[in-house]
Amino acid sequence: MIAKIGRGSHLKGVLLYNYEKVEKNQGNIIHCHRMIHSLTGEFTIPLLERSFEPYLIANNRTEKPILHISLNPNPKDAVSDEIFSSLAENYMQEMGYGKQPYVVFKHTDIERAHIHIVSVCVDEYGKRISDSFEKVRSMKVCRKLEKQFKLTSAIGKTEKKDIPIQKVNAKQDNLKQQITSALSFVNENYQYQTLGEYNALLSFFNITAQEVRGIVNGKEKRGLVYFATDSLGKKVSNPFKSFRFSPPIGLTDLHRKFKKSKAFIDTHKPQKRVRELVRDAMQKHQTEGDFKKYLQDNKISTFVRENKEGRIYGISFIDHTSKTVFNGSRLGKDVSANVFQRLWNEEKSPISTSVNQNSVEHSTEDIENEPIVETQNFSNVNIMEALSSLLPTEIPEEMDNDTVKKKRKKKRSVKRR
């Protein structure tokens, strides 16, 4: 069994999140402790709030007094409502919250049934209940309850996110967690050798990565930030610094990944299949739509970079069979971005796909690797379906390059005065 402990400052938001599951028949309230009950036995958000009000009114120092805990048994375990209730009671008692009011919601919106416990971490006098060594104590309690209720042990097993891998939705509160899940999936399953190839893959999850530079104490610093994007690739969120994620995925981590990917590609040579299919598609299909569909039918997604004038300056191919990403020029000059610009956007002329032995392989320096800052056009027909076989907030403020420059100019003008 895995326990997740969260703290917040907004009681109503936590209650609404859990109560919505009840209203959608994806959950129900299975246990209450020291809570106000109605005469009809039905619970409402205002009624649930009233049970916690005296504790929150008495609190005057704890910034995040709301306690939100989830207990997640192994999917193989058949856990009844009665056992779930007992698990919640025992867990809260062992963790020092046995005298607190709390309500237990059972969620059935995903395959693995689990419970959420909503409570407060300040007592009736407003004093904060100690959370010292909380994670260590929680793990010990989980191991104890696994033995007591004969549940499958979670020792040695990787904790999975409740959120499935999918396109991120910037309108949801858990944006950081959504991006974390997507980044973990991408880095664990796909191979790529440049930032452009990395962004081509991230685009299917509505994410983009951007390198940032600045001067700190007279030294140049480089870093990586991530943004959520809309379906056209436009940034729709504040930047997330790479070290905010767990595990962090910054420039150093990416370059390490690039080397591993290169070793994989040099050994298995998946580019041969991709190159052959791309050239075959160019011969058979003259329109962009038919070209992309042909490749998609062969489990290859196409990502096209265009500038504001609609000129193609980059193209990448994502092979879901070998799980590798290739910029067009890495496959050969005859399948580079300029070729597709002529093929799709300029006067049609016969396209030769004959292979020049000297142009087939290219070093990383020759690859299209421009940052994705213009209009992006990509084919993602059934893309999530292609990925599905593998699928099991604080937003830090950070300035982009333009903002950094403006702030520097402003500081300089102030000093001159």
C-alpha positions in Angstrom: 0.0 0.0 0.0 1.2 3.5 -0.9 0.3 6.6 1.1 0.5 10.1 -0.3 0.2 13.1 2.1 -0.6 16.5 0.8 -1.3 19.8 2.6 -3.1 22.9 1.4 -4.8 26.1 2.5 -8.2 25.8 0.7 -10.6 23.4 2.3 -13.4 23.9 -0.2 -11.3 23.1 -3.2 -10.2 19.7 -1.6 -13.8 18.9 -0.7 -15.1 19.8 -4.2 -12.5 17.6 -5.8 -13.6 14.6 -3.8 -17.3 15.4 -3.8 -17.4 15.6 -7.6 -16.4 12.0 -7.8 -19.5 11.2 -5.7 -21.8 13.2 -8.0 -20.4 11.5 -11.0 -20.9 8.0 -9.5 -17.1 7.5 -9.4 -16.9 7.5 -5.7 -18.7 7.6 -2.3 -18.2 8.6 1.3 -17.5 5.4 3.3 -16.5 6.7 6.7 -16.7 9.8 8.9 -14.9 10.5 12.2 -16.0 13.3 14.5 -18.0 14.9 11.7 -21.4 16.5 11.9 -24.2 14.3 10.5 -27.4 15.4 8.9 -30.8 13.9 9.9 -31.2 12.4 6.4 -27.7 10.9 6.5 -26.7 12.8 3.3 -23.6 15.0 3.2 -23.2 18.3 1.4 -20.1 20.5 1.0 -21.4 23.2 3.5 -22.1 20.4 6.1 -18.7 18.9 5.7 -17.1 22.4 6.0 -18.9 23.1 9.3 -17.1 20.1 10.9 -13.7 21.7 10.3 -14.6 25.3 11.0 -13.8 25.4 14.7 -10.3 24.1 14.0 -9.6 26.5 11.2 -10.9 29.5 13.2 -8.7 28.5 16.1 -5.7 28.3 13.8 -3.7 31.4 13.4 -0.1 30.3 12.5 -0.2 27.3 10.2 -0.3 28.3 6.6 -1.5 25.0 5.2 -3.8 23.4 7.7 -5.7 21.2 5.3 -4.7 17.6 5.3 -5.3 15.5 2.1 -4.2 11.9 2.2 -4.6 9.1 -0.3 -4.1 5.4 0.5 -3.5 3.2 -2.5 -3.5 -0.6 -2.1 -2.2 -2.8 -4.9 -4.7 -3.3 -7.7 -4.6 -7.1 -7.1 -6.0 -6.7 -3.5 -9.7 -7.0 -3.2 -10.5 -4.3 -0.5 -14.0 -3.9 0.8 -15.5 -0.6 2.1 -15.2 -2.0 5.6 -11.5 -2.7 5.2 -10.9 0.6 3.6 -12.6 2.3 6.6 -10.4 0.3 9.0 -7.3 1.2 7.1 -8.2 4.9 7.3 -8.9 4.7 11.1 -5.7 2.8 11.8 -3.6 5.0 9.6 -4.9 8.2 11.1 -4.5 6.9 14.6 -0.9 5.7 14.0 0.1 9.1 12.4 -1.2 11.1 15.3 -4.5 12.3 13.8 -6.8 9.9 15.6 -8.6 12.7 17.5 -9.1 14.9 14.4 -12.3 15.2 12.4 -12.0 13.5 9.0 -14.0 12.2 6.1 -13.0 9.2 3.9 -13.9 9.2 0.2 -13.5 6.0 -1.9 -12.6 6.7 -5.5 -13.4 4.3 -8.4 -12.6 6.6 -11.3 -9.6 4.5 -12.3 -9.0 0.8 -12.4 -7.4 0.8 -8.9 -9.9 1.7 -6.2 -8.3 3.9 -3.5 -9.4 6.2 -0.7 -8.8 9.9 0.0 -8.9 11.3 3.6 -9.7 14.9 4.2 -8.8 16.4 7.6 -7.0 19.2 9.3 -3.5 19.1 10.9 -4.2 21.6 13.7 -6.1 20.6 16.8 -9.1 22.2 18.4 -6.9 24.8 20.1 -5.3 25.8 16.8 -2.0 24.1 17.6 -0.2 22.4 14.8 0.1 18.6 15.1 3.8 17.5 14.6 4.8 16.1 11.2 8.4 15.3 12.2 9.8 12.3 10.1 6.3 12.0 8.6 7.4 10.1 5.4 9.4 7.6 7.4 6.6 7.1 9.9 4.0 6.8 7.1 6.1 4.0 5.4 6.3 2.1 8.6 2.6 2.4 9.2 1.9 1.2 5.7 4.1 -1.9 6.2 2.3 -2.6 9.5 -1.1 -2.3 7.9 -0.2 -4.5 5.0 0.6 -7.3 7.4 -2.4 -6.6 9.6 -4.9 -6.7 6.7 -2.9 -9.2 4.5 -2.3 -6.7 1.6 0.3 -6.9 -1.1 3.5 -5.2 0.0 4.7 -2.1 -1.9 8.3 -2.6 -1.0 10.6 -2.5 -4.0 7.8 -1.3 -6.3 7.8 2.0 -8.1 5.0 4.3 -7.2 2.9 5.3 -10.2 1.0 8.5 -10.7 -2.7 8.6 -10.4 -2.7 10.7 -13.6 -2.5 8.7 -16.9 -0.1 9.9 -19.6 -2.0 12.3 -21.8 -1.9 15.8 -23.3 -1.4 18.3 -20.4 -4.3 20.7 -19.6 -3.0 24.0 -18.4 -6.5 24.9 -17.0 -6.2 22.2 -14.3 -4.6 22.8 -10.9 -2.2 19.9 -11.1 -0.3 21.2 -14.2 3.2 20.5 -12.7 2.2 16.9 -11.9 0.9 16.4 -15.5 4.1 17.7 -17.0 6.2 15.5 -14.6 4.3 12.4 -15.7 4.8 13.2 -19.4 8.5 14.0 -19.0 9.1 10.8 -17.1 7.3 8.8 -19.8 9.2 10.4 -22.7 12.6 10.0 -21.0 12.0 6.4 -20.0 10.7 5.2 -23.4 12.1 7.2 -26.3 15.5 8.0 -27.8 16.5 11.5 -29.2 19.8 13.3 -29.8 18.9 17.0 -30.0 16.7 19.5 -28.3 14.7 19.8 -31.5 14.0 16.1 -31.5 13.1 16.2 -27.8 10.6 19.1 -28.4 9.1 17.2 -31.4 8.1 14.4 -29.0 7.0 16.7 -26.2 4.7 18.6 -28.6 2.3 15.6 -28.6 1.8 16.2 -24.9 1.3 20.0 -25.3 4.7 20.7 -23.8 7.8 22.6 -25.0 11.3 23.0 -23.5 13.4 26.1 -23.9 17.0 26.9 -23.2 17.5 30.1 -21.2 20.7 32.0 -20.5 21.7 34.8 -18.1 24.6 36.4 -16.3 24.9 35.7 -12.6 27.8 37.2 -10.7 29.6 37.9 -14.0 29.3 34.3 -15.2 27.1 33.0 -17.9 24.5 30.5 -16.7 22.4 28.2 -18.8 19.3 26.3 -17.9 16.1 24.7 -19.2 12.5 25.6 -18.6 9.3 23.9 -19.6 6.0 25.4 -20.8 2.5 24.0 -21.3 1.3 24.8 -24.9 -2.0 24.7 -26.8 -2.7 22.6 -29.8 -0.8 25.0 -32.1 2.3 25.0 -29.9 1.7 28.5 -28.3 2.9 28.8 -24.7 -0.1 29.0 -22.3 1.6 28.7 -18.9 4.4 30.3 -16.8 7.8 28.6 -17.1 8.7 25.6 -14.9 12.4 25.4 -14.0 13.8 22.0 -14.8 15.0 21.3 -11.3 11.4 21.6 -10.0 10.6 18.2 -11.4 11.4 14.9 -9.9 13.6 13.6 -11.3 15.0 16.9 -12.6 15.4 17.0 -16.4 17.8 19.9 -17.2 20.4 20.6 -19.8 23.0 18.3 -18.2 20.5 15.5 -17.9 19.5 16.0 -21.6 23.0 15.9 -22.8 23.6 12.6 -20.9 20.4 11.3 -22.5 21.6 12.4 -26.0 24.8 10.3 -25.6 22.8 7.2 -24.5 20.4 7.7 -27.4 23.3 8.0 -29.9 24.8 4.7 -28.6 21.4 3.0 -28.9 20.9 4.3 -32.5 24.5 3.5 -33.5 23.9 -0.1 -32.3 20.4 -0.8 -33.5 20.3 1.5 -36.5 16.5 2.2 -36.5 17.0 5.1 -38.9 17.2 2.7 -41.8 13.6 1.7 -41.6 12.4 5.3 -41.0 14.5 6.7 -43.9 13.1 4.0 -46.3 9.5 4.7 -45.3 9.9 8.5 -45.5 11.3 8.2 -49.0 8.6 5.8 -50.0 5.9 8.2 -48.7 7.5 11.1 -50.8 7.3 9.0 -53.9 3.7 7.9 -53.4 2.1 11.0 -52.0 2.6 14.6 -53.1 0.3 16.3 -50.6 1.3 16.9 -47.0 -1.9 15.3 -45.6 -1.5 12.0 -47.6 2.2 11.9 -46.8 1.6 12.1 -43.0 -1.2 9.6 -43.1 0.9 7.1 -44.9 3.6 7.4 -42.2 1.1 7.4 -39.4 -0.2 4.1 -40.8 3.3 2.8 -40.4 3.5 4.1 -36.8 5.6 7.2 -37.6 4.4 10.6 -36.6 5.5 13.8 -38.4 6.3 17.1 -36.7 6.8 20.2 -38.9 8.2 23.5 -37.8 7.0 26.6 -39.7 7.8 30.3 -39.2 5.2 33.0 -39.3 5.3 33.2 -43.1 4.5 29.5 -43.3 8.0 28.4 -44.5 9.1 25.0 -43.3 12.4 25.3 -41.4 12.4 22.0 -39.6 10.9 18.5 -39.8 11.1 15.5 -37.4 9.9 11.9 -37.5 8.9 10.0 -34.4 9.1 6.2 -34.9 6.9 4.5 -32.4 8.2 1.0 -33.4 11.8 1.7 -32.4 10.8 4.6 -30.1 13.3 7.0 -31.7 13.1 10.5 -33.0 14.9 11.8 -36.0 15.2 15.3 -37.5 14.8 15.1 -41.3 18.4 16.1 -42.1 19.7 13.3 -39.9 18.1 10.8 -42.3 19.6 12.5 -45.4 19.7 15.8 -47.3 16.9 14.5 -49.6 14.5 14.4 -46.7 15.5 17.6 -45.0 13.2 20.6 -44.3 14.1 22.5 -47.5 13.0 19.6 -49.6 9.6 19.5 -48.0 9.3 23.3 -48.3 9.7 22.9 -52.1 7.5 19.8 -52.2 4.5 21.2 -50.4 4.8 25.0 -50.5 6.5 25.9 -53.7 6.1 25.0 -57.4 6.0 21.3 -57.8 9.1 19.7 -59.4 10.2 16.1 -59.6 11.7 15.1 -56.2 14.7 12.8 -56.5 15.2 10.4 -53.6 18.4 8.9 -54.9 20.9 8.4 -52.1 24.2 10.2 -52.1 26.5 8.1 -50.0 28.1 11.2 -48.6 24.8 12.7 -47.5 23.1 9.9 -45.7 24.7 10.3 -42.4 25.1 13.7 -40.6 26.7 14.8 -37.4 24.6 16.4 -34.7 25.9 19.8 -35.6 24.1 19.6 -39.0 20.7 18.8 -37.6 17.8 21.2 -37.6 17.6 22.2 -34.0 16.0 25.5 -33.9 13.9 26.3 -30.8 10.2 25.9 -31.3 9.0 29.5 -31.1 7.0 29.8 -34.3 3.8 28.2 -35.6 4.1 24.4 -35.2 2.3 22.0 -37.5 2.3 18.3 -36.6 0.5 15.2 -37.4 -0.9 13.4 -34.3 -3.6 11.3 -35.8 -4.0 8.4 -33.4 -0.7 9.5 -31.7 -2.0 8.9 -28.2 -3.3 5.5 -29.4 0.2 4.7 -30.6 1.6 5.6 -27.2 -1.1 3.9 -25.2 0.5 0.5 -25.2 3.3 2.0 -23.1 1.2 4.0 -20.7 1.0 2.2 -17.6 1.1 24.1 -7.9 3.2 26.2 -7.5 4.3 27.6 -10.8 7.8 29.2 -10.4 8.1 32.6 -11.9 11.0 32.7 -14.4 11.8 35.3 -17.1 12.3 34.6 -20.8 15.2 36.1 -22.6 13.3 39.2 -23.7 12.1 39.9 -20.2 15.6 39.5 -18.8 17.0 42.0 -21.3 14.3 44.6 -20.5 15.0 44.2 -16.8 18.7 44.7 -17.3 18.1 47.9 -19.3 15.8 49.2 -16.6 18.4 48.5 -13.9 21.1 50.2 -16.0 19.0 53.3 -16.5 18.3 53.5 -12.7 22.0 53.3 -11.9 22.8 56.1 -14.3 20.4 58.4 -12.6 
